[in-house]
Amino acid sequence: MLPGRRREPGTRPGRPRRAGPRRRGGGVRRDARTAGGAGRADRAGAGTGGAGPGAAARPRRGAHPRGQRGGRAGLGQDRGDDGEPDVVPARRAVPGAGHRGGGHAVSRLIDLDELGRFSAGARVFATGAGDSPYHLALDWARSVAGKGVELVTAGELKPETLCVAVSLAGSTTALGEHLPRGDEPERAVRALERRLGERAGAVVALNLAAENALVPLIAAAMLRLPLVDGDGSGRVFPLVEQTTYALGGMSPAPLALAGGSGELILLETEAGRVEELLRPVVLAVGGWAVVACYPMAAADLARVLVPGTVSLLIRAGTPGAPRSAAAPFGVRRLCRGLILSVEGSTGHDAEVSLPSQPSSIVLREPDGMRRLVRLEAHNEIVLALADGAVVATVPDQICMICTGDGMVVDVDEARPGLEVDIMVVKAAPVWHTERGLALGGPRAFGIAL
């Protein structure tokens, strides 16, 4: 599936490469990467990238405006000393500098102060965020942020600007154990650019939970591109296809994956098979990787994005801000209770459909109605019952907040005797549509209600 083309419903920072000459209209792109050493598994597909007039004939890209543009800047096949195609670096994001995609003056920079607030806001309701990987990602972001990362709205970009979603895939625990080289975001995006035959003009987040909020910012800083104010979830889901981008008909593939030991993998398949193929690859490269996916035009991104969420989290991370500031669609406290038992497995396996095994957490309210509350979890808490009655389900986010320190308690951290508040964070309205419930509701997690 090509960027910007909608699928039918139902279906250690390294040395910079020597820049080759920039071409317009005559760029030549390889259809697939076939060279590579150990750990490389680039896959060829039938799709082709865009080039301007004068390029060799190639299969038609379809009726989408992105497929009809001419005169685009191609990525030439000129090679550096390492035998790889050169990529011309994007323009630096500094005040007054226009971008290839936007041509606008910088309106806002996420500097080191705002980075701290942003990262704090991203943890307010984030599950799966261990202290070690979170602080590793934050230190990584600080090391590359420089004078700041430009924050833009999708509407500020030219409609045809190529936007790429960047995210962490796999286990955050693995990230803390298998440290990154530092160039993974750049390698992933550059690989996707080579596949598409054009440069990215902006970076956007898949979701904005803890480390996943920081990785796209790291990518934007390394690539000197703007970061789009928004994300593809409004919360966090476990699967790469559980996004508002997918709800809007965009495909996650082609997808480029960069591992912490130098692996670089291009995945090209139909949208419904991405998670099935991606998960074993992530396990094989060490349990985590950085992925560049959902390539699309800025016009499409503006249509499928949950907007303004980066700015929202910066405000939510400001000292003294209420927890509710991180929940734009509303939040409620379901109950306060003492955990009595944790049943089933909270470990992880190679199951393709979801990254973890199902488990249950039982707790009782110490006061009031003294209800017995049961939380059913599969990678995240997907269902809450009080005395047997359903009181909350996905797609709303159900999370446990420790009453002692106010931090989110992950499913695998739950233990008898811990007192927690059960909070329900309302999902973006699109998740409560028929299609949204099919993709992110109870049935998507194997619960028939």
N, C-alpha and C positions, 0 to 999 in steps of 0.2 A: 504494500500500500504506500502511495507516495504522499509526501507532505502536502497539506492543504487540500487534499482530495478526500472527500468524505466516503466512508464505506457505507454500503447499503444497510438499512436496519436488518437485524437478525444475523446478520452474518458475524620529592625533593625537587621541586621544580627543576627541569632539566635545561640543557642548552637549547636556545631557540634555533629553529631551522633557518637555514639561509633562504631568504625570500627570493623567489623567482619573479620574473616579469609579470606584471598584472595585465591581463588581457581582457578586453571587452568584446563580446560577441563571437569570439573564436576559440573559447576554451574547449579543451577536449577532456572528457572524463572517462575513466575506466569504468566499465559496467560493474565490476566486482573486484574486490581485492583477492588476489590468488596467491600472492607471495606472503611469506611469514615463516617464522621459526617455531621453536617449541612453544607451546602454550597458545598458539594462534589458531583460531578456528573461524576465520571470516567465511561467510556464506554468501553465495551469489544468488541474485534474484533476477526476475525478468524485467523489473522496473528500470527506468533510466532517469537521469537528472536533466536539468535544464541547461541549455546553452543558447547563445544568441545566433543571429543570422550568420551563415557561413559554416555552421557546424554540419557534420555529416548527418544524414537522415536517421531518425530514430523513432521508436514507437510513440504514438500520440499520447500525450499526458492526460487527455480528457478535457472536459468543457470548463473546468474550474479556471478562474482568471490567472491563477499562478501558473497553469500549464500553457497559457497563451502569451505570456510576456516575451518580448524580444529584447536583445541588447543587454542581457544580464551579464554581470561579471562572472566569468567562469573560472574554475580552478584549473590552470594549465597542467600539462603532464611533465613540465620541466622538472628535473630532479636535482636534488642536492647531492652532496658527496656520500650521503648515507643510502642513496638509492630510493628514497621515499619522495612522493610528489611534494613539491613545496607548497606552502600555504602562506599567502600574504597576510601579515598581522593586521588585525582590525585597528581602527584609530583609537587612540587613548581617550578614555572618558574623563575629561577635565572641564572645568567651567569654561563655557564659550565654544567648546568643540562640538561640531555636529557629527552625528553618526551616519554611517552608510544607510541605516534604516530610517533614521528620523530627521537628520539635518537640523535639529533644534538645539537651542542653548540649554545647558544643564540647569534644571530647575531645583533639584535636590540631590544631595550626596548623603549616603549612609557613611558617616565617618566613624572613628573608633568609639566615640561616646554613644552614638546611636546604635552601633553594632552591639554594644553591651546591653542596651535596652531591648533591642530586637531579640537577642538570644535569650534574655530573661523572659520576655513575653512568649517566646516559642516553647517554653517549658511549662507554662501555667497549667495546661490540660494535656500535656504530651505523655503518652504511654510509651513504654519501651525505651526510655531515655536513661541509660545508666550514667553515673557521674563521670566515670573514666572516659568513655567515648565522647560524651558531650563536651567535656573540657578539652579533649584532644581536638575536636572539630572547631571549638571556639578559638583555641590557640592557633590553629591552622588558618582560620579566617583573619585573625589579627595580623598574622605574618605576611599576608598577601594584600590586605586591604589598602595599603598605601595612604593616599590622601582621601580615599573614599570610593564608594561604588555608586554610580548614578542610578537613581530610582525613577522610573517613568511609568506612565499608564500605557496600556496597549494602544489607546487612541492617539497618543503622541507620536507613534511610529508610523512610517509610511505603510499603507495597507499591504504591500507585497513583501515587507521585511520578513525574512526567515527568522522565526523564533523557535528555540529548542528548550525543552524541559530537561532539567538535570536533577538527579536524585541519587541518594544512597540506596542500594539494593542489598538485601540480606540482613545479617545480624549485627546490631550495634555492639554486642559483646565481642564478636569476632573482630570488629574494627579496633577495639581496645587492645586486643591480643596480637593481631597481625597488622602492624602499623603501616600507614600509607607511605609511598615514595614521595608524594606531594604533587605529582603531575597528572594524577588520574582524571580530574575534571577536564583539563585541557586536552589530553589524549583522546578522551571519549568524544568530545565535541568536534575535534579536528577530524577524527575518523568518520563521523557522520557527515561533516562538510564534504569530505572527499567522495563519499558515496553519492551525495546529492548534487555535487558539482557547483555548489555556491556557498558563500560564507553566511554564517549566522549573524544576525544583526542585533539580537537580544537574547537574554536567558530568562527563563521563567521556572518557578518551582512546581514540582509535582504535588507536594503538600508541604506544610510549614510546621511540622512537629519536631522540635529539638534539633538533632543533627540534620534532618532533612531540610530545615530552614536555612542552615548554614552552608550546605554543600553547593546549592545554586549561586549563593553570594560569592563563595570561593571561586566558582567557575567564572562568574562575571568579572571578578577582579583580575583573575589570571588572563582572561581573554580580552580585557579592556572593553567590555561591552556593558550596556545598561541592564539592570535587573528590572523586570516588569513587576509592578505592584499588584500582586494577586497570586493565586495558585489554582491548581486543578482539583481541589477537594473541599476546602473550607474546614477540613478536619483531617484525620489520617485513616486510610484503609490499608489492609495488608497486601492487596494485589495491585499490580501495575495498571490493570485495566479498570480498576474501580476509581474512576476520575470523572469529573465533569467534562473533560476533554472527550472521553469516550462517549459519554451521554450525548455530546454534541456531534457525534459522527466522525471524530478524528481517530486515526489509528496510532498506536504507540510505535509501530514499526514503519520504516527501518529503525533499528535501535543499535547503538554502539555501546559496548561495555568495556571498561578499563579496570583491570585487577591490580592489586597491590604488589604483585611480583612481576609486573610488566606485561601481563596478558592484555591483548586487544582483540575483541571479538565483535563481528558485525552479525546481527541477527535480522534476518528478513523473512517474514512469514505472515500469514493472515493474522488479523488482530486477535482472534479467539485462541490462538496457540502460543502467544507470547509468554504468558506465565508458565505454561507447561514446559517450554523449552528453556526459559530463563533461569528458573530455580535450580535445576541440577548444575547448570553452568556456574552459577554463583557459588554453590557449594564446592565445586571443583577448583575454583580459583582462590579458595581460602575462607569462604563464608560471607564475604562482602565484596562489593564492587561499586564503582560509580557508573551510572548509565546516563546516556544522552538519548532522549526519545521524544515522541510526539512532535516531530518537526511540522510546523504549520506557518501559514502566513499570519501577519499581525491582525489582519481583518478577521480571520477565523478565530484567533486567540481572543480577541475582544468579545466575540460572541459566546465562547464556551468557558471563559475564565470566571472564577469567583473573585471579583475585583476588590482592591483596597486592603487586602489582608496583611500585607507587609507593613503598611502604615499603621494598621490596627494593632499589630503585635508590638511595634515600637512604642505606641502609647500604653499598651498593657504592661510593658516591661518597665515603665517609669516608676521609680520608688513612690509608694503611697497609692498607686492606682488599684482600684478594686479588682478582684479576680474576674468579675463579670465583664471587664473591659476586653477580655480575650474571647468573649462569646457574643458576636454581633447579632446573632439570631435568638439569643436568650439562653438562660441557664437556670436550673432549679436544683435545690437540694432534696433528694428523695428521702433520705433518712440518715441518722447517725447510728452506728452499730458496732458491736464487738464481734470480731471474727471468731466463730466457733470451730470451724473445720474447713479444710481444703481437700476436695475429693478429686480423684482422677489424676491425670498427668499434666504437669505444667511444663514439660520438656518439649524439645523440638525434634522433628524427624524430617525425612525427605519427602513427606507427603506433598504432592504437587498442588492440590486444590487450595490448601491453606498452610501457612508456615509452622503451625504448632498443633498440638493435640488438644482435644476438648477437656475441660475441667470445670468443676463447680466450686463455688465459695459460699459457705453458709454463715450468716451472721444474725444477731438478734439486737433489736432496739432495746437499750437499757431503760428507757423511759417511755412515756406516752402510751401508745397502743401495744408496745412491746412485741411488734410483729417479728415473725421469723422470715428473713429475707434470703433469697437464694439467687446467686449471680451465675449465669451460665456463660462460660468463656470459650472462645476458639480463636486464639491469637489476641483477641481483645474481648471485653465483656460485651456480649451481643444481646443478652436478655436479662431482665430483672423481674423477679416474682416476689410478692409480699403475701404471705399466708396463702400461696398457691395462685394468686391473681397476677396477671401481667401488668406491670406498672411502668415499664420502659423497655424499648427495643432499639436496635439499629434501624435506620441509619443514624439516629441520634447517638452521640458518644456518651457512654456510661463509664464513669471512672471513679476510682477510690482515692480519696485525699486523706493523708494521715493527719489526724487532729493534733499530733504533737508538733510537727515541723511544717505542715501545710504543703508537703510535696506529694506528687502523684505516686501511688503505690501500684506497681505493675502486678499482673496476675501471678507471675513467678516469684514475687516478693511477698505475697500474702501469706500470713501465718496466724495460727490461733492466738488469741489474746490481744491482737492489734486493733485499736479503735480507729475507725475511719468514717468519713462522711462520704455518702454515695451521691455524686453529682451527675446530672443529666444535662449535656450541652446540646442545644438544638442544632440540627444540621441545616445547611443551606436549603432553601425551598425546593431547588431542583431535585434534591434527594428524596423528596416526598411525593414526587410525581410517579406515575405508573412505571415508567422506565427507570427512574431512580431507585424505586423500591426493588425492582427486579435485579438491579446490579448491586445495590448496597443494603438491601433490607434483610429480614430474617432468613428468607429462603436462600439467599446467596451464601449463608453460613450453615445451611443444612437444617434449619428450624422451620417447620411447617406450622404456621399460625393462621 
